[in-house]
Amino acid sequence: MNNNKKYTLFIIKCISNFAEKNNINIKDSFLYLNKYNCIQYLIENYDIEHTLSKDDTLEAMYRIAHNNGGHII
């Protein structure tokens, strides 16, 4: 599997997990995570983040969003 596909599948999984955890739709989850730099963070830190638990990755996304001005939906 090439790197782009691995990143894409991982990002989709993270967006979906975030949407489910916050009871929002996938589109709103993507828009929020993209606006507050979480998508870029996940791509840049894929090597570490993909080895962590779903809860640990969600916690990192909440932290990144908060640090960039986001308030959980």
All heavy atoms as a GROMACS GRO file, in nm:
protein
  608
    1MET      N    1   0.086  -0.118   0.000
    1MET     CA    2   0.000   0.000   0.000
    1MET      C    3   0.090   0.124   0.000
    1MET      O    4   0.183   0.133   0.079
    1MET     CB    5  -0.088  -0.003   0.126
    1MET     CG    6  -0.189   0.107   0.132
    1MET     SD    7  -0.295   0.111   0.280
    1MET     CE    8  -0.348  -0.055   0.300
    2ASN      N    9   0.061   0.217  -0.089
    2ASN     CA   10   0.145   0.336  -0.094
    2ASN      C   11   0.110   0.431   0.021
    2ASN      O   12   0.007   0.419   0.086
    2ASN     CB   13   0.136   0.406  -0.231
    2ASN     CG   14   0.000   0.467  -0.258
    2ASN    OD1   15  -0.065   0.518  -0.168
    2ASN    ND2   16  -0.043   0.461  -0.383
    3ASN      N   17   0.200   0.526   0.045
    3ASN     CA   18   0.184   0.617   0.158
    3ASN      C   19   0.058   0.701   0.150
    3ASN      O   20  -0.009   0.723   0.250
    3ASN     CB   21   0.305   0.708   0.173
    3ASN     CG   22   0.420   0.637   0.240
    3ASN    OD1   23   0.403   0.532   0.301
    3ASN    ND2   24   0.538   0.694   0.228
    4ASN      N   25   0.024   0.750   0.031
    4ASN     CA   26  -0.096   0.833   0.016
    4ASN      C   27  -0.221   0.757   0.058
    4ASN      O   28  -0.309   0.811   0.124
    4ASN     CB   29  -0.111   0.885  -0.126
    4ASN     CG   30  -0.010   0.992  -0.159
    4ASN    OD1   31   0.043   1.058  -0.070
    4ASN    ND2   32   0.017   1.010  -0.286
    5LYS      N   33  -0.229   0.631   0.019
    5LYS     CA   34  -0.346   0.550   0.055
    5LYS      C   35  -0.349   0.525   0.206
    5LYS      O   36  -0.455   0.532   0.268
    5LYS     CB   37  -0.346   0.419  -0.021
    5LYS     CG   38  -0.474   0.341  -0.004
    5LYS     CD   39  -0.481   0.223  -0.097
    5LYS     CE   40  -0.616   0.154  -0.078
    5LYS     NZ   41  -0.630   0.042  -0.171
    6LYS      N   42  -0.233   0.498   0.266
    6LYS     CA   43  -0.228   0.477   0.412
    6LYS      C   44  -0.272   0.602   0.486
    6LYS      O   45  -0.351   0.595   0.579
    6LYS     CB   46  -0.087   0.438   0.457
    6LYS     CG   47  -0.046   0.299   0.419
    6LYS     CD   48   0.081   0.256   0.489
    6LYS     CE   49   0.199   0.341   0.452
    6LYS     NZ   50   0.327   0.290   0.501
    7TYR      N   51  -0.220   0.718   0.444
    7TYR     CA   52  -0.259   0.844   0.506
    7TYR      C   53  -0.409   0.868   0.491
    7TYR      O   54  -0.477   0.905   0.586
    7TYR     CB   55  -0.185   0.963   0.445
    7TYR     CG   56  -0.036   0.969   0.472
    7TYR    CD1   57   0.048   1.033   0.383
    7TYR    CD2   58   0.019   0.912   0.586
    7TYR    CE1   59   0.185   1.040   0.406
    7TYR    CE2   60   0.156   0.919   0.609
    7TYR     CZ   61   0.238   0.983   0.520
    7TYR     OH   62   0.372   0.990   0.543
    8THR      N   63  -0.458   0.846   0.370
    8THR     CA   64  -0.600   0.871   0.342
    8THR      C   65  -0.690   0.783   0.428
    8THR      O   66  -0.786   0.833   0.489
    8THR     CB   67  -0.630   0.848   0.192
    8THR    OG1   68  -0.548   0.937   0.116
    8THR    CG2   69  -0.775   0.872   0.162
    9LEU      N   70  -0.661   0.655   0.435
    9LEU     CA   71  -0.742   0.564   0.517
    9LEU      C   72  -0.737   0.602   0.665
    9LEU      O   73  -0.838   0.598   0.734
    9LEU     CB   74  -0.698   0.420   0.496
    9LEU     CG   75  -0.723   0.362   0.357
    9LEU    CD1   76  -0.661   0.223   0.345
    9LEU    CD2   77  -0.871   0.358   0.327
   10PHE      N   78  -0.620   0.640   0.711
   10PHE     CA   79  -0.605   0.681   0.851
   10PHE      C   80  -0.684   0.808   0.879
   10PHE      O   81  -0.755   0.818   0.979
   10PHE     CB   82  -0.456   0.701   0.883
   10PHE     CG   83  -0.431   0.753   1.022
   10PHE    CD1   84  -0.458   0.675   1.132
   10PHE    CD2   85  -0.381   0.880   1.040
   10PHE    CE1   86  -0.435   0.723   1.261
   10PHE    CE2   87  -0.357   0.929   1.168
   10PHE     CZ   88  -0.385   0.850   1.278
   11ILE      N   89  -0.673   0.907   0.791
   11ILE     CA   90  -0.744   1.034   0.810
   11ILE      C   91  -0.895   1.011   0.808
   11ILE      O   92  -0.968   1.066   0.890
   11ILE     CB   93  -0.702   1.136   0.702
   11ILE    CG1   94  -0.555   1.171   0.712
   11ILE    CG2   95  -0.788   1.262   0.711
   11ILE    CD1   96  -0.508   1.224   0.845
   12ILE      N   97  -0.943   0.929   0.716
   12ILE     CA   98  -1.086   0.899   0.710
   12ILE      C   99  -1.132   0.834   0.840
   12ILE      O  100  -1.238   0.868   0.893
   12ILE     CB  101  -1.118   0.809   0.588
   12ILE    CG1  102  -1.100   0.889   0.459
   12ILE    CG2  103  -1.258   0.750   0.598
   12ILE    CD1  104  -1.103   0.804   0.333
   13LYS      N  105  -1.052   0.742   0.891
   13LYS     CA  106  -1.087   0.676   1.018
   13LYS      C  107  -1.092   0.778   1.132
   13LYS      O  108  -1.185   0.777   1.213
   13LYS     CB  109  -0.985   0.566   1.049
   13LYS     CG  110  -1.018   0.488   1.176
   13LYS     CD  111  -0.921   0.374   1.197
   13LYS     CE  112  -0.794   0.428   1.257
   13LYS     NZ  113  -0.702   0.324   1.306
   14CYS      N  114  -0.997   0.869   1.136
   14CYS     CA  115  -0.994   0.970   1.243
   14CYS      C  116  -1.113   1.065   1.232
   14CYS      O  117  -1.174   1.100   1.334
   14CYS     CB  118  -0.863   1.048   1.237
   14CYS     SG  119  -0.718   0.952   1.284
   15ILE      N  120  -1.145   1.107   1.111
   15ILE     CA  121  -1.260   1.195   1.091
   15ILE      C  122  -1.388   1.126   1.136
   15ILE      O  123  -1.472   1.185   1.204
   15ILE     CB  124  -1.270   1.239   0.943
   15ILE    CG1  125  -1.153   1.331   0.908
   15ILE    CG2  126  -1.403   1.309   0.916
   15ILE    CD1  127  -1.137   1.355   0.759
   16SER      N  128  -1.401   1.001   1.100
   16SER     CA  129  -1.518   0.923   1.138
   16SER      C  130  -1.526   0.905   1.289
   16SER      O  131  -1.634   0.919   1.348
   16SER     CB  132  -1.513   0.787   1.068
   16SER     OG  133  -1.621   0.708   1.106
   17ASN      N  134  -1.415   0.872   1.352
   17ASN     CA  135  -1.412   0.855   1.498
   17ASN      C  136  -1.450   0.986   1.568
   17ASN      O  137  -1.524   0.984   1.667
   17ASN     CB  138  -1.274   0.810   1.545
   17ASN     CG  139  -1.242   0.668   1.507
   17ASN    OD1  140  -1.330   0.589   1.474
   17ASN    ND2  141  -1.115   0.634   1.506
   18PHE      N  142  -1.399   1.096   1.517
   18PHE     CA  143  -1.430   1.227   1.577
   18PHE      C  144  -1.579   1.258   1.562
   18PHE      O  145  -1.643   1.306   1.655
   18PHE     CB  146  -1.345   1.335   1.511
   18PHE     CG  147  -1.353   1.469   1.579
   18PHE    CD1  148  -1.272   1.498   1.687
   18PHE    CD2  149  -1.441   1.566   1.535
   18PHE    CE1  150  -1.279   1.621   1.751
   18PHE    CE2  151  -1.449   1.690   1.597
   18PHE     CZ  152  -1.367   1.718   1.706
   19ALA      N  153  -1.633   1.230   1.444
   19ALA     CA  154  -1.775   1.254   1.419
   19ALA      C  155  -1.861   1.171   1.514
   19ALA      O  156  -1.956   1.222   1.575
   19ALA     CB  157  -1.810   1.221   1.275
   20GLU      N  158  -1.828   1.045   1.527
   20GLU     CA  159  -1.904   0.956   1.615
   20GLU      C  160  -1.895   1.001   1.760
   20GLU      O  161  -1.996   1.007   1.830
   20GLU     CB  162  -1.850   0.813   1.601
   20GLU     CG  163  -1.926   0.712   1.682
   20GLU     CD  164  -1.870   0.572   1.664
   20GLU    OE1  165  -1.823   0.539   1.554
   20GLU    OE2  166  -1.874   0.496   1.763
   21LYS      N  167  -1.777   1.034   1.805
   21LYS     CA  168  -1.756   1.076   1.945
   21LYS      C  169  -1.834   1.204   1.977
   21LYS      O  170  -1.882   1.222   2.089
   21LYS     CB  171  -1.606   1.097   1.969
   21LYS     CG  172  -1.569   1.144   2.106
   21LYS     CD  173  -1.570   1.031   2.204
   21LYS     CE  174  -1.515   1.078   2.338
   21LYS     NZ  175  -1.516   0.973   2.437
   22ASN      N  176  -1.846   1.294   1.879
   22ASN     CA  177  -1.911   1.423   1.902
   22ASN      C  178  -2.054   1.430   1.847
   22ASN      O  179  -2.114   1.536   1.846
   22ASN     CB  180  -1.825   1.534   1.842
   22ASN     CG  181  -1.697   1.549   1.919
   22ASN    OD1  182  -1.697   1.600   2.031
   22ASN    ND2  183  -1.588   1.501   1.864
   23ASN      N  184  -2.102   1.316   1.798
   23ASN     CA  185  -2.239   1.306   1.749
   23ASN      C  186  -2.268   1.411   1.640
   23ASN      O  187  -2.367   1.483   1.646
   23ASN     CB  188  -2.339   1.316   1.864
   23ASN     CG  189  -2.473   1.259   1.826
   23ASN    OD1  190  -2.483   1.171   1.741
   23ASN    ND2  191  -2.577   1.310   1.889
   24ILE      N  192  -2.175   1.419   1.544
   24ILE     CA  193  -2.191   1.511   1.431
   24ILE      C  194  -2.173   1.431   1.302
   24ILE      O  195  -2.126   1.317   1.304
   24ILE     CB  196  -2.090   1.628   1.436
   24ILE    CG1  197  -1.946   1.577   1.436
   24ILE    CG2  198  -2.118   1.718   1.557
   24ILE    CD1  199  -1.840   1.685   1.428
   25ASN      N  200  -2.207   1.492   1.188
   25ASN     CA  201  -2.190   1.420   1.062
   25ASN      C  202  -2.044   1.430   1.015
   25ASN      O  203  -1.966   1.512   1.064
   25ASN     CB  204  -2.290   1.468   0.956
   25ASN     CG  205  -2.268   1.610   0.913
   25ASN    OD1  206  -2.157   1.654   0.886
   25ASN    ND2  207  -2.377   1.687   0.908
   26ILE      N  208  -2.011   1.344   0.920
   26ILE     CA  209  -1.874   1.334   0.870
   26ILE      C  210  -1.827   1.467   0.809
   26ILE      O  211  -1.714   1.509   0.830
   26ILE     CB  212  -1.863   1.222   0.764
   26ILE    CG1  213  -1.898   1.086   0.827
   26ILE    CG2  214  -1.726   1.219   0.699
   26ILE    CD1  215  -1.798   1.036   0.927
   27LYS      N  216  -1.913   1.533   0.734
   27LYS     CA  217  -1.875   1.659   0.670
   27LYS      C  218  -1.837   1.763   0.774
   27LYS      O  219  -1.734   1.830   0.762
   27LYS     CB  220  -1.989   1.711   0.582
   27LYS     CG  221  -1.956   1.842   0.514
   27LYS     CD  222  -2.073   1.894   0.433
   27LYS     CE  223  -2.039   2.031   0.375
   27LYS     NZ  224  -2.154   2.088   0.305
   28ASP      N  225  -1.920   1.779   0.877
   28ASP     CA  226  -1.891   1.877   0.982
   28ASP      C  227  -1.764   1.840   1.058
   28ASP      O  228  -1.685   1.927   1.096
   28ASP     CB  229  -2.008   1.890   1.079
   28ASP     CG  230  -2.126   1.962   1.016
   28ASP    OD1  231  -2.108   2.033   0.915
   28ASP    OD2  232  -2.238   1.945   1.069
   29SER      N  233  -1.744   1.711   1.078
   29SER     CA  234  -1.622   1.665   1.144
   29SER      C  235  -1.499   1.704   1.061
   29SER      O  236  -1.403   1.761   1.114
   29SER     CB  237  -1.627   1.513   1.161
   29SER     OG  238  -1.509   1.464   1.219
   30PHE      N  239  -1.503   1.677   0.930
   30PHE     CA  240  -1.391   1.714   0.844
   30PHE      C  241  -1.367   1.865   0.846
   30PHE      O  242  -1.253   1.910   0.860
   30PHE     CB  243  -1.415   1.668   0.700
   30PHE     CG  244  -1.315   1.728   0.605
   30PHE    CD1  245  -1.186   1.680   0.600
   30PHE    CD2  246  -1.349   1.837   0.527
   30PHE    CE1  247  -1.092   1.738   0.516
   30PHE    CE2  248  -1.255   1.896   0.442
   30PHE     CZ  249  -1.126   1.846   0.437
   31LEU      N  250  -1.473   1.943   0.830
   31LEU     CA  251  -1.458   2.088   0.825
   31LEU      C  252  -1.395   2.141   0.954
   31LEU      O  253  -1.307   2.228   0.950
   31LEU     CB  254  -1.592   2.155   0.798
   31LEU     CG  255  -1.650   2.132   0.658
   31LEU    CD1  256  -1.792   2.187   0.649
   31LEU    CD2  257  -1.561   2.191   0.551
   32TYR      N  258  -1.440   2.091   1.069
   32TYR     CA  259  -1.386   2.134   1.198
   32TYR      C  260  -1.239   2.096   1.210
   32TYR      O  261  -1.154   2.179   1.244
   32TYR     CB  262  -1.468   2.072   1.311
   32TYR     CG  263  -1.419   2.109   1.448
   32TYR    CD1  264  -1.463   2.226   1.510
   32TYR    CD2  265  -1.330   2.028   1.517
   32TYR    CE1  266  -1.418   2.260   1.637
   32TYR    CE2  267  -1.285   2.062   1.643
   32TYR     CZ  268  -1.329   2.179   1.702
   32TYR     OH  269  -1.285   2.212   1.827
   33LEU      N  270  -1.210   1.969   1.182
   33LEU     CA  271  -1.072   1.921   1.197
   33LEU      C  272  -0.978   1.990   1.100
   33LEU      O  273  -0.862   2.019   1.135
   33LEU     CB  274  -1.068   1.769   1.179
   33LEU     CG  275  -1.140   1.690   1.287
   33LEU    CD1  276  -1.146   1.542   1.250
   33LEU    CD2  277  -1.075   1.709   1.424
   34ASN      N  278  -1.024   2.017   0.981
   34ASN     CA  279  -0.941   2.087   0.884
   34ASN      C  280  -0.919   2.233   0.925
   34ASN      O  281  -0.807   2.284   0.918
   34ASN     CB  282  -1.005   2.079   0.745
   34ASN     CG  283  -0.912   2.125   0.636
   34ASN    OD1  284  -0.798   2.079   0.628
   34ASN    ND2  285  -0.960   2.215   0.553
   35LYS      N  286  -1.024   2.299   0.970
   35LYS     CA  287  -1.014   2.440   1.010
   35LYS      C  288  -0.913   2.461   1.123
   35LYS      O  289  -0.839   2.559   1.125
   35LYS     CB  290  -1.152   2.490   1.056
   35LYS     CG  291  -1.153   2.634   1.101
   35LYS     CD  292  -1.292   2.680   1.139
   35LYS     CE  293  -1.291   2.826   1.182
   35LYS     NZ  294  -1.426   2.874   1.212
   36TYR      N  295  -0.908   2.366   1.216
   36TYR     CA  296  -0.820   2.381   1.332
   36TYR      C  297  -0.692   2.297   1.323
   36TYR      O  298  -0.631   2.263   1.423
   36TYR     CB  299  -0.898   2.354   1.460
   36TYR     CG  300  -1.007   2.457   1.478
   36TYR    CD1  301  -1.141   2.425   1.464
   36TYR    CD2  302  -0.975   2.590   1.503
   36TYR    CE1  303  -1.240   2.521   1.478
   36TYR    CE2  304  -1.073   2.687   1.517
   36TYR     CZ  305  -1.204   2.651   1.504
   36TYR     OH  306  -1.302   2.748   1.516
   37ASN      N  307  -0.652   2.268   1.198
   37ASN     CA  308  -0.521   2.208   1.168
   37ASN      C  309  -0.501   2.064   1.215
   37ASN      O  310  -0.388   2.016   1.218
   37ASN     CB  311  -0.407   2.296   1.220
   37ASN     CG  312  -0.411   2.433   1.160
   37ASN    OD1  313  -0.439   2.450   1.042
   37ASN    ND2  314  -0.385   2.534   1.241
   38CYS      N  315  -0.606   1.996   1.250
   38CYS     CA  316  -0.592   1.857   1.295
   38CYS      C  317  -0.555   1.764   1.182
   38CYS      O  318  -0.477   1.670   1.202
   38CYS     CB  319  -0.720   1.809   1.362
   38CYS     SG  320  -0.757   1.894   1.515
   39ILE      N  321  -0.609   1.787   1.064
   39ILE     CA  322  -0.578   1.701   0.950
   39ILE      C  323  -0.429   1.710   0.919
   39ILE      O  324  -0.362   1.608   0.903
   39ILE     CB  325  -0.662   1.739   0.826
   39ILE    CG1  326  -0.812   1.733   0.856
   39ILE    CG2  327  -0.624   1.653   0.706
   39ILE    CD1  328  -0.868   1.598   0.885
   40GLN      N  329  -0.379   1.830   0.913
   40GLN     CA  330  -0.235   1.848   0.885
   40GLN      C  331  -0.151   1.784   0.995
   40GLN      O  332  -0.050   1.719   0.967
   40GLN     CB  333  -0.202   1.997   0.872
   40GLN     CG  334  -0.061   2.023   0.825
   40GLN     CD  335  -0.036   1.968   0.685
   40GLN    OE1  336  -0.122   1.971   0.599
   40GLN    NE2  337   0.083   1.915   0.664
   41TYR      N  338  -0.191   1.800   1.119
   41TYR     CA  339  -0.121   1.737   1.231
   41TYR      C  340  -0.116   1.586   1.213
   41TYR      O  341  -0.010   1.523   1.232
   41TYR     CB  342  -0.188   1.773   1.364
   41TYR     CG  343  -0.140   1.690   1.479
   41TYR    CD1  344  -0.021   1.721   1.544
   41TYR    CD2  345  -0.209   1.577   1.520
   41TYR    CE1  346   0.025   1.642   1.648
   41TYR    CE2  347  -0.164   1.498   1.624
   41TYR     CZ  348  -0.046   1.531   1.687
   41TYR     OH  349   0.000   1.451   1.789
   42LEU      N  350  -0.229   1.526   1.178
   42LEU     CA  351  -0.235   1.380   1.163
   42LEU      C  352  -0.146   1.333   1.049
   42LEU      O  353  -0.081   1.228   1.062
   42LEU     CB  354  -0.380   1.336   1.141
   42LEU     CG  355  -0.472   1.353   1.261
   42LEU    CD1  356  -0.616   1.329   1.221
   42LEU    CD2  357  -0.432   1.261   1.376
   43ILE      N  358  -0.140   1.408   0.941
   43ILE     CA  359  -0.053   1.371   0.830
   43ILE      C  360   0.094   1.381   0.871
   43ILE      O  361   0.172   1.289   0.849
   43ILE     CB  362  -0.081   1.460   0.707
   43ILE    CG1  363  -0.220   1.430   0.652
   43ILE    CG2  364   0.026   1.442   0.599
   43ILE    CD1  365  -0.269   1.530   0.550
   44GLU      N  366   0.129   1.492   0.934
   44GLU     CA  367   0.268   1.514   0.974
   44GLU      C  368   0.315   1.415   1.081
   44GLU      O  369   0.434   1.385   1.090
   44GLU     CB  370   0.285   1.656   1.025
   44GLU     CG  371   0.274   1.761   0.916
   44GLU     CD  372   0.271   1.903   0.968
   44GLU    OE1  373   0.279   1.924   1.091
   44GLU    OE2  374   0.260   1.995   0.884
   45ASN      N  375   0.222   1.367   1.162
   45ASN     CA  376   0.258   1.278   1.273
   45ASN      C  377   0.203   1.136   1.255
   45ASN      O  378   0.189   1.062   1.351
   45ASN     CB  379   0.208   1.338   1.404
   45ASN     CG  380   0.279   1.466   1.435
   45ASN    OD1  381   0.394   1.465   1.477
   45ASN    ND2  382   0.213   1.578   1.409
   46TYR      N  383   0.177   1.100   1.130
   46TYR     CA  384   0.120   0.969   1.100
   46TYR      C  385   0.201   0.855   1.162
   46TYR      O  386   0.144   0.763   1.220
   46TYR     CB  387   0.110   0.949   0.948
   46TYR     CG  388   0.074   0.808   0.911
   46TYR    CD1  389  -0.058   0.767   0.912
   46TYR    CD2  390   0.173   0.715   0.875
   46TYR    CE1  391  -0.092   0.637   0.879
   46TYR    CE2  392   0.139   0.586   0.843
   46TYR     CZ  393   0.008   0.546   0.846
   46TYR     OH  394  -0.026   0.418   0.815
   47ASP      N  395   0.333   0.861   1.150
   47ASP     CA  396   0.418   0.751   1.198
   47ASP      C  397   0.393   0.718   1.344
   47ASP      O  398   0.403   0.601   1.383
   47ASP     CB  399   0.565   0.783   1.176
   47ASP     CG  400   0.604   0.782   1.030
   47ASP    OD1  401   0.531   0.720   0.949
   47ASP    OD2  402   0.706   0.844   0.996
   48ILE      N  403   0.360   0.817   1.423
   48ILE     CA  404   0.332   0.794   1.566
   48ILE      C  405   0.183   0.773   1.589
   48ILE      O  406   0.143   0.677   1.654
   48ILE     CB  407   0.383   0.912   1.650
   48ILE    CG1  408   0.535   0.921   1.642
   48ILE    CG2  409   0.337   0.900   1.795
   48ILE    CD1  410   0.594   1.047   1.698
   49GLU      N  411   0.103   0.863   1.534
   49GLU     CA  412  -0.041   0.861   1.564
   49GLU      C  413  -0.110   0.731   1.523
   49GLU      O  414  -0.200   0.686   1.592
   49GLU     CB  415  -0.112   0.980   1.500
   49GLU     CG  416  -0.080   1.113   1.565
   49GLU     CD  417  -0.128   1.122   1.709
   49GLU    OE1  418  -0.230   1.061   1.745
   49GLU    OE2  419  -0.063   1.194   1.786
   50HIS      N  420  -0.069   0.670   1.413
   50HIS     CA  421  -0.139   0.550   1.369
   50HIS      C  422  -0.111   0.429   1.459
   50HIS      O  423  -0.180   0.329   1.451
   50HIS     CB  424  -0.109   0.518   1.222
   50HIS     CG  425   0.011   0.435   1.198
   50HIS    ND1  426   0.138   0.489   1.195
   50HIS    CD2  427   0.024   0.303   1.176
   50HIS    CE1  428   0.224   0.391   1.173
   50HIS    NE2  429   0.159   0.278   1.161
   51THR      N  430  -0.012   0.442   1.547
   51THR     CA  431   0.019   0.332   1.639
   51THR      C  432  -0.055   0.347   1.773
   51THR      O  433  -0.053   0.255   1.854
   51THR     CB  434   0.170   0.324   1.668
   51THR    OG1  435   0.211   0.442   1.740
   51THR    CG2  436   0.250   0.310   1.540
   52LEU      N  437  -0.117   0.463   1.795
   52LEU     CA  438  -0.184   0.490   1.921
   52LEU      C  439  -0.328   0.440   1.920
   52LEU      O  440  -0.385   0.413   1.815
   52LEU     CB  441  -0.182   0.640   1.950
   52LEU     CG  442  -0.044   0.704   1.960
   52LEU    CD1  443  -0.058   0.854   1.979
   52LEU    CD2  444   0.037   0.642   2.072
   53SER      N  445  -0.386   0.433   2.037
   53SER     CA  446  -0.526   0.393   2.047
   53SER      C  447  -0.616   0.502   1.990
   53SER      O  448  -0.576   0.617   1.976
   53SER     CB  449  -0.564   0.367   2.194
   53SER     OG  450  -0.570   0.490   2.264
   54LYS      N  451  -0.738   0.463   1.959
   54LYS     CA  452  -0.837   0.559   1.908
   54LYS      C  453  -0.854   0.674   2.007
   54LYS      O  454  -0.857   0.790   1.969
   54LYS     CB  455  -0.970   0.488   1.885
   54LYS     CG  456  -1.083   0.578   1.842
   54LYS     CD  457  -1.206   0.497   1.804
   54LYS     CE  458  -1.306   0.497   1.914
   54LYS     NZ  459  -1.435   0.436   1.876
   55ASP      N  460  -0.864   0.642   2.137
   55ASP     CA  461  -0.883   0.746   2.239
   55ASP      C  462  -0.764   0.840   2.248
   55ASP      O  463  -0.782   0.961   2.264
   55ASP     CB  464  -0.911   0.683   2.375
   55ASP     CG  465  -1.047   0.616   2.382
   55ASP    OD1  466  -1.138   0.655   2.305
   55ASP    OD2  467  -1.063   0.524   2.464
   56ASP      N  468  -0.644   0.787   2.236
   56ASP     CA  469  -0.525   0.872   2.240
   56ASP      C  470  -0.521   0.966   2.119
   56ASP      O  471  -0.487   1.084   2.132
   56ASP     CB  472  -0.397   0.789   2.244
   56ASP     CG  473  -0.375   0.722   2.378
   56ASP    OD1  474  -0.437   0.764   2.478
   56ASP    OD2  475  -0.294   0.626   2.383
   57THR      N  476  -0.557   0.915   2.003
   57THR     CA  477  -0.559   0.998   1.883
   57THR      C  478  -0.667   1.105   1.893
   57THR      O  479  -0.644   1.221   1.858
   57THR     CB  480  -0.579   0.911   1.757
   57THR    OG1  481  -0.470   0.817   1.749
   57THR    CG2  482  -0.580   0.996   1.631
   58LEU      N  483  -0.784   1.068   1.943
   58LEU     CA  484  -0.891   1.167   1.963
   58LEU      C  485  -0.845   1.276   2.060
   58LEU      O  486  -0.869   1.394   2.037
   58LEU     CB  487  -1.018   1.101   2.014
   58LEU     CG  488  -1.101   1.027   1.911
   58LEU    CD1  489  -1.208   0.942   1.979
   58LEU    CD2  490  -1.165   1.124   1.813
   59GLU      N  491  -0.780   1.237   2.167
   59GLU     CA  492  -0.731   1.334   2.265
   59GLU      C  493  -0.632   1.430   2.200
   59GLU      O  494  -0.636   1.551   2.225
   59GLU     CB  495  -0.667   1.262   2.384
   59GLU     CG  496  -0.621   1.354   2.494
   59GLU     CD  497  -0.735   1.435   2.557
   59GLU    OE1  498  -0.847   1.383   2.570
   59GLU    OE2  499  -0.710   1.552   2.593
   60ALA      N  500  -0.545   1.378   2.116
   60ALA     CA  501  -0.449   1.464   2.046
   60ALA      C  502  -0.523   1.561   1.954
   60ALA      O  503  -0.487   1.680   1.946
   60ALA     CB  504  -0.351   1.379   1.966
   61MET      N  505  -0.626   1.514   1.886
   61MET     CA  506  -0.702   1.601   1.797
   61MET      C  507  -0.772   1.710   1.875
   61MET      O  508  -0.776   1.826   1.832
   61MET     CB  509  -0.801   1.519   1.714
   61MET     CG  510  -0.729   1.427   1.616
   61MET     SD  511  -0.829   1.330   1.499
   61MET     CE  512  -0.979   1.295   1.576
   62TYR      N  513  -0.830   1.677   1.991
   62TYR     CA  514  -0.894   1.779   2.075
   62TYR      C  515  -0.792   1.884   2.117
   62TYR      O  516  -0.818   2.004   2.114
   62TYR     CB  517  -0.956   1.717   2.200
   62TYR     CG  518  -1.079   1.636   2.177
   62TYR    CD1  519  -1.092   1.509   2.231
   62TYR    CD2  520  -1.186   1.685   2.104
   62TYR    CE1  521  -1.206   1.433   2.212
   62TYR    CE2  522  -1.301   1.610   2.083
   62TYR     CZ  523  -1.310   1.484   2.138
   62TYR     OH  524  -1.423   1.410   2.118
   63ARG      N  525  -0.672   1.838   2.157
   63ARG     CA  526  -0.567   1.929   2.202
   63ARG      C  527  -0.521   2.021   2.089
   63ARG      O  528  -0.507   2.142   2.108
   63ARG     CB  529  -0.450   1.848   2.257
   63ARG     CG  530  -0.337   1.930   2.313
   63ARG     CD  531  -0.226   1.846   2.375
   63ARG     NE  532  -0.206   1.715   2.317
   63ARG     CZ  533  -0.136   1.690   2.206
   63ARG    NH1  534  -0.081   1.788   2.140
   63ARG    NH2  535  -0.121   1.566   2.162
   64ILE      N  536  -0.497   1.963   1.971
   64ILE     CA  537  -0.453   2.043   1.857
   64ILE      C  538  -0.559   2.146   1.820
   64ILE      O  539  -0.529   2.264   1.798
   64ILE     CB  540  -0.421   1.953   1.736
   64ILE    CG1  541  -0.303   1.862   1.766
   64ILE    CG2  542  -0.395   2.035   1.610
   64ILE    CD1  543  -0.175   1.931   1.806
   65ALA      N  544  -0.685   2.104   1.812
   65ALA     CA  545  -0.793   2.196   1.778
   65ALA      C  546  -0.801   2.310   1.882
   65ALA      O  547  -0.809   2.427   1.846
   65ALA     CB  548  -0.926   2.123   1.770
   66HIS      N  549  -0.795   2.274   2.007
   66HIS     CA  550  -0.802   2.375   2.113
   66HIS      C  551  -0.686   2.473   2.104
   66HIS      O  552  -0.704   2.595   2.116
   66HIS     CB  553  -0.803   2.306   2.250
   66HIS     CG  554  -0.810   2.404   2.363
   66HIS    ND1  555  -0.925   2.470   2.397
   66HIS    CD2  556  -0.714   2.447   2.449
   66HIS    CE1  557  -0.901   2.549   2.500
   66HIS    NE2  558  -0.773   2.538   2.533
   67ASN      N  559  -0.566   2.421   2.079
   67ASN     CA  560  -0.448   2.506   2.067
   67ASN      C  561  -0.455   2.600   1.947
   67ASN      O  562  -0.384   2.701   1.942
   67ASN     CB  563  -0.321   2.423   2.058
   67ASN     CG  564  -0.286   2.356   2.189
   67ASN    OD1  565  -0.339   2.389   2.295
   67ASN    ND2  566  -0.197   2.258   2.183
   68ASN      N  567  -0.539   2.567   1.851
   68ASN     CA  568  -0.554   2.650   1.732
   68ASN      C  569  -0.686   2.726   1.730
   68ASN      O  570  -0.731   2.770   1.625
   68ASN     CB  571  -0.541   2.562   1.607
   68ASN     CG  572  -0.398   2.520   1.584
   68ASN    OD1  573  -0.312   2.602   1.557
   68ASN    ND2  574  -0.372   2.391   1.597
   69GLY      N  575  -0.746   2.742   1.847
   69GLY     CA  576  -0.866   2.825   1.858
   69GLY      C  577  -0.997   2.752   1.853
   69GLY      O  578  -1.103   2.814   1.859
   70GLY      N  579  -0.994   2.621   1.838
   70GLY     CA  580  -1.118   2.544   1.830
   70GLY      C  581  -1.176   2.514   1.967
   70GLY      O  582  -1.102   2.497   2.064
   71HIS      N  583  -1.304   2.516   1.972
   71HIS     CA  584  -1.375   2.474   2.092
   71HIS      C  585  -1.462   2.358   2.049
   71HIS      O  586  -1.534   2.369   1.949
   71HIS     CB  587  -1.459   2.589   2.149
   71HIS     CG  588  -1.374   2.706   2.183
   71HIS    ND1  589  -1.291   2.710   2.292
   71HIS    CD2  590  -1.354   2.824   2.118
   71HIS    CE1  591  -1.226   2.825   2.296
   71HIS    NE2  592  -1.263   2.895   2.190
   72ILE      N  593  -1.454   2.252   2.122
   72ILE     CA  594  -1.523   2.130   2.080
   72ILE      C  595  -1.667   2.162   2.046
   72ILE      O  596  -1.737   2.233   2.119
   72ILE     CB  597  -1.512   2.022   2.189
   72ILE    CG1  598  -1.366   1.992   2.218
   72ILE    CG2  599  -1.586   1.896   2.147
   72ILE    CD1  600  -1.280   1.963   2.097
   73ILE      N  601  -1.709   2.110   1.936
   73ILE     CA  602  -1.842   2.136   1.878
   73ILE      C  603  -1.951   2.113   1.980
   73ILE      O  604  -1.953   2.025   2.054
   73ILE     CB  605  -1.863   2.050   1.753
   73ILE    CG1  606  -1.755   2.084   1.652
   73ILE    CG2  607  -2.001   2.068   1.695
   73ILE    CD1  608  -1.745   1.989   1.537
   0.00000   0.00000   0.00000
